[in-house]
Amino acid sequence: MSTVTAPELDERTRIVVTGLGVKSPAGLDVDTMWATLLAGTSATAEITGFDASDHPVKYACEVRDFEPADYLGTKGARRADRVAQLGVSAAMDAWRDAGEPSLDPARVGVVAGTGIGGLATLESQVALAIEKGMERVSPFLVPQMMPNATAALVSLEYGFTGPNLCVATACAAGAHAIGEAARLVRTGAADAVVAGGTEASITPTALAAFWRMGALSGFADPPRASRPFDEARDGFVMGEGAAFVVLETLDHARGRGARVLGEILGYALTGDAHHITAPAPGGAGAVAAMEQALADAGLAPAEIMHVNAHGTSTPLNDAAESAAVAKVFGDFGVPITSVKGVTGHLVGAAGAVEAVAALLSASAGLIPPTANHERTDPELAVDVVAGSPRKAGPGPVLSNSFGFGGHNATLILGPPPPT
């Protein structure tokens, strides 16, 4: 692929990131998460959110020491499912990081991605109804379980009345949310958009479902269970968390004196039309997403610093993504890493958390290592960063997110533009 230099691309509106917020298994703030990713310290541990002694799945990547009442108040936290607690808190951190700008609320939008929504509330309420009768079902069940609750609550928190959207594309939802938010800002539909993803699916039924379909790791040593691209990989580790960013045009951010943290350089989304859960052999949809994102950014493959892979640690996903990366980058080659060795798979939040990680990497010029990666599967033609961070850059980072149903999203993120 050659670099795109069309005038219409060179002159288009530039979209930058002015705020970041995370609630992840690797840390409750951006600095802690980044340090944990660079150290390659796995967050996988025994489940504490429910009694898993009789459950076939006993470990996951939980968000620890999180106090939702610190953000939502006691009543607000009680009336929100954990998925919204995590999402709203991360969004509030991002807005604060952006300086809590005084903007016209009608010109501020929200785009929140999730794969499932308020599953913990739904599970507990179904059990309650069966045990004690339908009259005991909570009147708050619907607003707690609906996938769009996070987007709604963020707008309610600040009075934002601009574009408000929920994206539910499984494991690609967080990346789709950021990409679609960038489009909203670029088209002038909003001056700023708070965008990201959230998920809280470490629940008995969700874990049983993923276990039954053979997607979860059965590795005997929990901290070593998530091992993307490794020859001994056998499935992913379920995680939870949230990440949000604040997006504005470069001119708008500079006009209000904002601190610019990075740039959304490119975005693309495609569909596999292949299978409801399995990726297309050879990663055809992933190839198309990466090629279109590169064209959107006006970049050639050789200009990408590294690929932040979807890298779930499942045999099929890692094989398909490796084939896709090899096809797109060919003789240029490209270092590849997956933060899921640390965080596990955050489902609808994965793409957003990893977009934050990619943005930090683009600016720092450091590629976090793939935790637990000991020996690359000899059938995968990829250069996996493992053991310790690798210096490369600063420069653009390509981040992939792929979801059940064949949903593909690719973001390209870069360091802050020169002043």
C-alpha positions as CSV (number, residue, x, y, z in Angstrom):
1,M,0.0,0.0,0.0
2,S,1.3,3.5,-0.8
3,T,0.8,6.6,1.3
4,V,-2.4,8.5,0.6
5,T,-1.5,12.2,-0.1
6,A,-4.8,13.4,-1.6
7,P,-5.4,17.1,-0.8
8,E,-8.8,16.3,0.8
9,L,-7.0,14.1,3.3
10,D,-4.2,16.6,4.1
11,E,-6.7,19.4,4.7
12,R,-9.3,17.5,6.8
13,T,-10.1,18.4,10.4
14,R,-7.7,16.9,12.9
15,I,-9.1,15.1,15.9
16,V,-7.2,15.1,19.2
17,V,-7.5,13.6,22.6
18,T,-7.6,16.0,25.5
19,G,-8.7,13.7,28.4
20,L,-8.2,10.1,29.5
21,G,-9.9,8.1,32.2
22,V,-9.6,4.4,33.1
23,K,-10.9,1.8,35.6
24,S,-9.0,-1.4,34.7
25,P,-7.6,-4.5,36.3
26,A,-4.2,-3.0,35.7
27,G,-5.0,0.2,37.7
28,L,-7.7,2.7,38.5
29,D,-5.9,5.6,36.9
30,V,-4.0,6.1,33.7
31,D,-0.5,6.3,35.3
32,T,-0.9,3.1,37.3
33,M,-2.3,1.2,34.4
34,W,0.6,2.3,32.1
35,A,3.2,1.3,34.7
36,T,1.5,-2.1,35.1
37,L,1.4,-2.7,31.4
38,L,5.1,-1.8,31.0
39,A,6.0,-4.1,33.8
40,G,3.9,-6.9,32.2
41,T,2.3,-7.8,35.5
42,S,-0.7,-10.0,35.1
43,A,-3.9,-9.0,36.9
44,T,-5.4,-12.5,36.8
45,A,-6.3,-13.8,40.2
46,E,-9.0,-15.8,42.1
47,I,-12.5,-14.4,41.7
48,T,-13.7,-12.3,44.6
49,G,-16.9,-10.8,43.2
50,F,-18.9,-13.9,43.9
51,D,-18.3,-17.3,45.5
52,A,-16.7,-19.3,42.8
53,S,-15.9,-22.4,44.9
54,D,-18.4,-24.5,43.0
55,H,-18.0,-22.8,39.7
56,P,-15.9,-24.3,36.8
57,V,-14.2,-20.9,36.3
58,K,-12.3,-19.7,39.4
59,Y,-10.1,-16.8,38.1
60,A,-10.5,-13.6,36.2
61,C,-9.1,-10.1,35.9
62,E,-11.2,-8.0,38.3
63,V,-11.1,-4.2,39.0
64,R,-10.0,-4.1,42.6
65,D,-10.4,-1.4,45.3
66,F,-13.0,0.5,43.2
67,E,-15.4,2.7,45.2
68,P,-18.3,3.8,42.9
69,A,-19.8,6.0,45.6
70,D,-16.8,8.3,45.4
71,Y,-18.1,9.3,41.9
72,L,-21.9,8.6,42.0
73,G,-22.7,9.1,45.6
74,T,-24.2,6.3,47.7
75,K,-27.7,6.5,46.2
76,G,-26.4,6.8,42.6
77,A,-24.0,3.9,43.0
78,R,-26.8,1.7,44.4
79,R,-29.0,2.4,41.5
80,A,-26.4,1.6,38.8
81,D,-25.1,-1.7,37.7
82,R,-21.4,-2.2,38.0
83,V,-21.0,-1.8,34.2
84,A,-22.3,1.8,34.5
85,Q,-20.4,2.4,37.7
86,L,-17.2,1.7,36.0
87,G,-18.1,3.5,32.8
88,V,-19.4,6.7,34.4
89,S,-16.4,6.9,36.7
90,A,-13.9,6.5,33.9
91,A,-15.8,9.1,31.8
92,M,-15.8,11.5,34.8
93,D,-12.0,11.1,35.1
94,A,-11.6,11.8,31.4
95,W,-13.7,14.9,31.6
96,R,-11.7,16.1,34.6
97,D,-8.4,15.3,32.8
98,A,-9.6,17.5,30.0
99,G,-10.0,20.4,32.4
100,E,-13.8,20.2,32.8
101,P,-14.2,22.8,30.1
102,S,-17.1,25.2,30.1
103,L,-18.7,24.3,26.8
104,D,-22.2,24.6,25.5
105,P,-23.9,21.4,26.7
106,A,-25.7,21.1,23.4
107,R,-22.4,20.8,21.7
108,V,-21.0,18.0,23.8
109,G,-21.8,14.4,22.9
110,V,-21.4,11.0,24.5
111,V,-20.7,7.6,22.8
112,A,-20.4,4.6,25.1
113,G,-19.7,1.1,24.0
114,T,-20.5,-2.2,25.8
115,G,-20.9,-5.8,24.8
116,I,-23.6,-6.8,27.2
117,G,-24.7,-4.1,29.6
118,G,-26.0,-4.6,33.2
119,L,-25.6,-8.4,33.3
120,A,-24.9,-8.7,37.0
121,T,-28.2,-6.9,37.9
122,L,-30.2,-9.0,35.4
123,E,-28.7,-12.3,36.7
124,S,-29.4,-11.4,40.3
125,Q,-33.0,-10.2,39.6
126,V,-33.9,-13.3,37.6
127,A,-32.7,-15.4,40.5
128,L,-34.7,-13.3,42.9
129,A,-37.8,-13.6,40.8
130,I,-37.5,-17.4,40.7
131,E,-36.9,-17.7,44.4
132,K,-39.3,-15.1,45.9
133,G,-41.7,-14.2,43.1
134,M,-42.2,-11.6,40.4
135,E,-43.4,-8.9,42.9
136,R,-39.9,-8.8,44.3
137,V,-38.3,-7.7,41.0
138,S,-36.7,-4.3,41.4
139,P,-38.3,-1.3,39.7
140,F,-34.7,-0.2,38.8
141,L,-34.0,-3.4,36.8
142,V,-34.6,-1.9,33.4
143,P,-32.5,1.2,33.8
144,Q,-29.8,-0.9,35.4
145,M,-29.6,-3.6,32.8
146,M,-30.1,-1.6,29.6
147,P,-26.8,-1.3,27.6
148,N,-27.3,2.4,27.0
149,A,-27.3,3.2,30.7
150,T,-23.7,4.4,30.8
151,A,-24.2,6.9,27.9
152,A,-27.4,8.1,29.6
153,L,-25.8,8.6,33.0
154,V,-22.8,10.4,31.7
155,S,-25.0,12.9,29.9
156,L,-27.2,13.3,33.0
157,E,-24.1,13.9,35.2
158,Y,-23.1,16.9,33.2
159,G,-26.2,17.9,31.3
160,F,-24.8,17.1,27.9
161,T,-27.5,17.3,25.3
162,G,-25.5,16.8,22.2
163,P,-25.3,13.5,20.2
164,N,-25.8,10.5,22.6
165,L,-25.2,7.0,21.5
166,C,-24.6,3.4,22.7
167,V,-22.6,1.0,20.6
168,A,-23.0,-2.7,21.2
169,T,-20.6,-4.6,18.9
170,A,-19.3,-7.2,21.3
171,C,-15.5,-7.0,21.8
172,A,-15.1,-4.2,19.2
173,A,-17.6,-1.8,20.9
174,G,-15.0,0.3,22.8
175,A,-13.0,1.0,19.6
176,H,-16.1,1.6,17.6
177,A,-17.3,4.1,20.2
178,I,-14.1,6.1,19.9
179,G,-14.0,5.9,16.1
180,E,-17.6,7.0,15.7
181,A,-17.1,9.8,18.2
182,A,-14.2,11.1,16.1
183,R,-16.5,11.1,13.1
184,L,-19.1,13.2,15.0
185,V,-16.5,15.8,15.9
186,R,-15.0,15.8,12.4
187,T,-18.4,16.4,10.8
188,G,-19.2,19.3,13.2
189,A,-22.0,17.5,15.0
190,A,-20.3,18.3,18.3
191,D,-17.5,20.4,19.7
192,A,-16.4,17.6,22.1
193,V,-17.4,14.0,22.6
194,V,-16.8,11.8,25.7
195,A,-16.3,8.3,24.2
196,G,-15.2,4.9,25.4
197,G,-16.3,1.5,26.5
198,T,-17.3,-0.4,29.7
199,E,-17.9,-4.0,30.7
200,A,-18.6,-5.9,33.9
201,S,-19.3,-9.5,32.9
202,I,-17.5,-11.4,35.5
203,T,-20.7,-13.1,36.6
204,P,-21.6,-16.7,37.2
205,T,-23.7,-17.1,34.1
206,A,-21.5,-15.2,31.7
207,L,-18.4,-17.1,32.8
208,A,-20.3,-20.4,32.5
209,A,-21.4,-19.5,29.0
210,F,-17.9,-18.6,27.8
211,W,-16.5,-21.7,29.5
212,R,-19.1,-23.9,27.8
213,M,-18.2,-22.6,24.4
214,G,-14.6,-23.3,25.0
215,A,-13.3,-19.7,24.9
216,L,-11.8,-19.5,28.3
217,S,-8.3,-20.6,29.4
218,G,-8.0,-23.6,31.6
219,F,-4.4,-22.9,32.5
220,A,-3.6,-24.3,35.9
221,D,-1.5,-21.2,37.0
222,P,-3.9,-18.2,36.9
223,P,-1.4,-15.4,36.6
224,R,0.1,-17.2,33.5
225,A,-3.3,-18.1,31.9
226,S,-3.6,-15.2,29.4
227,R,-0.7,-15.7,26.9
228,P,-1.4,-14.1,23.6
229,F,0.3,-15.6,20.5
230,D,2.1,-18.1,22.7
231,E,2.3,-21.7,21.5
232,A,0.7,-22.8,24.8
233,R,-2.3,-20.5,24.7
234,D,-5.6,-22.1,25.3
235,G,-8.2,-19.4,25.7
236,F,-8.8,-15.9,27.2
237,V,-9.3,-14.8,30.8
238,M,-12.4,-12.8,31.4
239,G,-11.8,-9.2,32.6
240,E,-13.8,-6.1,33.4
241,G,-13.2,-2.4,33.3
242,A,-13.8,0.9,31.4
243,A,-11.9,3.6,29.6
244,F,-13.1,6.9,28.2
245,V,-11.5,9.7,26.2
246,V,-12.4,13.3,25.4
247,L,-12.2,14.2,21.7
248,E,-12.1,17.6,20.1
249,T,-10.8,19.2,16.9
250,L,-7.2,20.4,17.2
251,D,-8.3,24.0,16.6
252,H,-11.0,23.8,19.3
253,A,-8.5,22.3,21.8
254,R,-5.9,24.9,21.1
255,G,-8.5,27.7,21.2
256,R,-9.3,26.8,24.8
257,G,-5.7,26.2,25.8
258,A,-6.2,22.5,26.4
259,R,-3.5,20.0,26.9
260,V,-3.3,17.7,23.9
261,L,-2.5,14.1,24.7
262,G,-2.6,12.6,21.3
263,E,-4.4,12.3,18.0
264,I,-6.9,10.0,16.3
265,L,-5.2,9.5,12.9
266,G,-7.3,6.9,11.3
267,Y,-10.4,4.6,11.8
268,A,-12.2,1.9,9.9
269,L,-14.8,-0.7,10.5
270,T,-15.7,-3.8,8.6
271,G,-17.7,-7.1,8.9
272,D,-16.6,-10.6,8.3
273,A,-19.9,-12.1,7.2
274,H,-18.4,-15.5,8.0
275,H,-19.5,-16.9,11.4
276,I,-21.4,-15.7,14.5
277,T,-18.3,-16.4,16.8
278,A,-15.3,-17.5,14.7
279,P,-13.1,-15.1,12.8
280,A,-12.8,-15.4,9.1
281,P,-9.9,-17.7,8.1
282,G,-6.9,-15.6,7.2
283,G,-8.5,-12.6,8.8
284,A,-10.0,-11.1,5.7
285,G,-12.2,-8.7,7.6
286,A,-9.3,-7.7,9.8
287,V,-7.1,-7.1,6.7
288,A,-9.8,-4.8,5.2
289,A,-10.2,-2.8,8.5
290,M,-6.4,-2.3,8.8
291,E,-6.0,-1.3,5.2
292,Q,-8.9,1.1,5.3
293,A,-7.7,2.7,8.6
294,L,-4.2,3.2,7.1
295,A,-5.8,4.9,4.1
296,D,-8.0,7.0,6.4
297,A,-4.8,8.1,8.2
298,G,-2.8,8.6,5.0
299,L,-0.1,6.3,6.3
300,A,1.9,3.5,4.7
301,P,2.4,0.2,6.7
302,A,6.1,1.1,7.2
303,E,5.1,4.2,9.1
304,I,3.3,2.3,11.9
305,M,5.4,2.0,15.1
306,H,3.7,-1.2,16.3
307,V,0.3,-3.0,16.3
308,N,-1.6,-3.2,19.5
309,A,-3.3,-6.5,18.7
310,H,-6.7,-7.7,19.7
311,G,-4.7,-10.7,20.8
312,T,-7.2,-12.6,22.9
313,S,-5.0,-15.7,23.6
314,T,-7.4,-18.0,21.8
315,P,-6.1,-20.3,19.2
316,L,-8.4,-19.1,16.4
317,N,-8.2,-15.3,17.0
318,D,-4.5,-15.1,17.4
319,A,-4.0,-17.2,14.2
320,A,-6.4,-15.1,12.1
321,E,-5.0,-11.8,13.4
322,S,-1.4,-12.9,12.8
323,A,-2.3,-13.9,9.2
324,A,-4.0,-10.5,8.7
325,V,-1.1,-8.5,10.1
326,A,1.4,-10.5,8.0
327,K,-0.7,-9.8,4.9
328,V,-1.0,-6.0,5.6
329,F,2.5,-5.4,6.7
330,G,4.3,-7.9,4.5
331,D,8.0,-7.4,4.0
332,F,7.9,-4.3,6.2
333,G,7.3,-6.3,9.3
334,V,5.9,-4.7,12.4
335,P,6.3,-5.4,16.2
336,I,3.1,-6.6,17.8
337,T,1.9,-6.7,21.4
338,S,-1.3,-7.6,23.3
339,V,-2.1,-6.0,26.7
340,K,-4.6,-8.8,27.4
341,G,-1.7,-10.8,28.9
342,V,-2.0,-8.2,31.7
343,T,-5.7,-7.2,31.7
344,G,-7.5,-10.3,30.4
345,H,-10.3,-9.7,27.9
346,L,-12.4,-6.7,28.8
347,V,-15.0,-7.5,26.1
348,G,-16.8,-4.2,25.2
349,A,-14.3,-2.2,27.1
350,A,-11.2,-3.8,25.5
351,G,-11.0,-1.6,22.5
352,A,-11.2,1.6,24.6
353,V,-8.7,0.5,27.3
354,E,-6.3,-0.6,24.5
355,A,-6.8,2.7,22.6
356,V,-5.6,4.5,25.7
357,A,-2.7,2.1,26.0
358,A,-1.9,2.7,22.3
359,L,-2.1,6.4,22.7
360,L,0.3,6.4,25.6
361,S,2.7,4.1,23.7
362,A,2.6,6.4,20.6
363,S,3.7,9.3,22.7
364,A,6.2,7.6,24.9
365,G,7.7,5.5,22.1
366,L,7.6,2.4,24.2
367,I,5.8,-0.9,23.3
368,P,4.5,-2.7,26.4
369,P,5.5,-6.4,26.5
370,T,3.0,-9.2,26.0
371,A,2.7,-10.7,29.4
372,N,3.2,-14.5,29.8
373,H,4.5,-14.8,26.2
374,E,7.3,-17.3,26.3
375,R,7.5,-18.8,22.9
376,T,5.7,-17.6,19.8
377,D,3.6,-20.3,18.1
378,P,5.8,-21.4,15.2
379,E,2.8,-21.2,12.9
380,L,2.3,-17.5,13.5
381,A,4.5,-15.2,11.5
382,V,4.6,-12.3,13.9
383,D,7.3,-10.3,15.8
384,V,5.8,-10.4,19.4
385,V,7.2,-7.9,21.9
386,A,7.7,-9.9,25.1
387,G,9.8,-9.8,28.3
388,S,10.4,-6.1,28.5
389,P,9.2,-2.9,26.8
390,R,10.7,-2.2,23.4
391,K,11.8,1.3,22.4
392,A,10.3,2.4,19.0
393,G,9.2,5.8,18.2
394,P,7.3,8.0,19.2
395,G,5.0,7.3,16.2
396,P,1.6,6.0,15.1
397,V,0.2,2.9,16.7
398,L,-2.4,0.7,15.0
399,S,-4.9,-0.9,17.4
400,N,-7.2,-3.7,16.5
401,S,-10.5,-4.8,18.0
402,F,-12.6,-7.7,16.8
403,G,-16.0,-8.9,18.1
404,F,-18.2,-11.9,17.9
405,G,-20.5,-11.5,14.9
406,G,-17.6,-10.6,12.7
407,H,-17.4,-6.9,13.8
408,N,-13.9,-5.4,13.1
409,A,-12.5,-2.0,14.2
410,T,-9.1,-0.5,13.7
411,L,-7.9,2.7,15.2
412,I,-4.7,4.5,14.4
413,L,-3.5,6.7,17.2
414,G,-0.6,9.1,17.2
415,P,1.4,11.4,19.6
416,P,0.4,15.0,20.1
417,P,0.8,17.2,17.0
418,P,3.7,19.6,17.0
419,T,2.8,23.0,18.5
